Amino acid sequence: MNILKVLLSPLSIIYWMITLIRNIAFNLGLLKQYKSKTPVISIGNLSMGGTGKTPHVSYLTSLLSNYKVAIISRGYGRKRKDLIIADSKIHSTRDIGDEPMELLAKFEGDNFTMVVDGDRVKAIKRIEKEHAETQVIILDDGFQHRYVKRNLNLLLTDYNQLFYNDFIIPFGTLREPRKGVKRADAILVTKCRSFIDSKERAKIRTKLSKYSNSPVYFSKIGYEGFKNEKNKTINHNDSYLVVTGIAKPAPIFEYLKEQSIKYDSITFGDHHNFSTKDIKQIAKKSKPYKGIITTEKDWMRLKETKLKELCSVEIFRLQIGIHFLEDKDKLAFEKQINRLLK
């Protein structure tokens, strides 16, 4: 591994120079930014995925339930490349991606618009033209997309791989130099353990303060039970097959162990498009088990296959949510959001 890192280091230096020059160009106004009249909130990170963006976007959308909200996502893993204003009646995950579909399934309605396109400026202009009533726009994974000015820039960093311990890709997982954190209006340390003592939180805040003076909040993924179409429940005396296609499934396995739920697992890569062969494999392997456990994100893709037709067991979707470690963090974060929209 050390030899590989040495070999990759020149590529990291080149990538570092490219991103540095790009950021300087934005800072000097050489690359122009589009400013919308509608408030824009960006949620993103410095690293390559796995920081919990989608559940935080979901949390923020719920927080803004009294407003007309539009989310812009590039729709990672989708097959189409055109701009789509998503509609669950006519679009699939192949059209818009699993994460936009997950958000659409949760929030679709008169006060919600999901726009999928890699060009955030074009997407915002479409919202302004066709959904002028929108009161706030959320950029999903928007930290590096600087062609759009934002009113609030939220940066996520995984507690288990804090950006200040990471390096530029391909040597590490950072998309840009650490100094880019200066653009953040708030930093959320995500995927924390259930309890982090005040000394450790203070230590993390001190290290973060070398890069930014913005407020720091600590959040964790909360597991909130299982959803089943027939309202069936998990029986702790039975065994289940866990099917995941996400970046970091380990916390799910830890949760199931904590709940004394017996299981075996099949894991696929993040955003995996399940093939007919995959589905047949899952259906065959599920036969000895009482049911299949999967994530809501994976279910967005699995429900579009013949899994329900081919397997005879119940399917349970693990529900997750965002929880702040301290109530004062939650209140301060919500106050920062509300202040923007007043």
Secondary structure by P-SEA (a helix, b strand, c coil): caaaaaaaaaaaaaaaaaaaaaaaaaaaccbbbbbbccbbbbbbcccccccaaaaaaaaaaaaacccbbbbbbccccccccccccccccccccccccaaaaaaaaccccccbbbbbcccaaaaaaaaaaccccccbbbbccccccccbbbcbbbbbbbcccccccccccccccccccccccccccbbbbccccccccaaaaaaaaaaaaaccccbbbbbbbbbcbbbbccbbbbbccbbbbbbbbcccaaaaaaaaaaaccccccccccccccccaaaaaaaaaaaccccbbbbcaaaaaaaaaccccccccbbbbbbbbbbbbccaaaaaaaaaaaaaaac
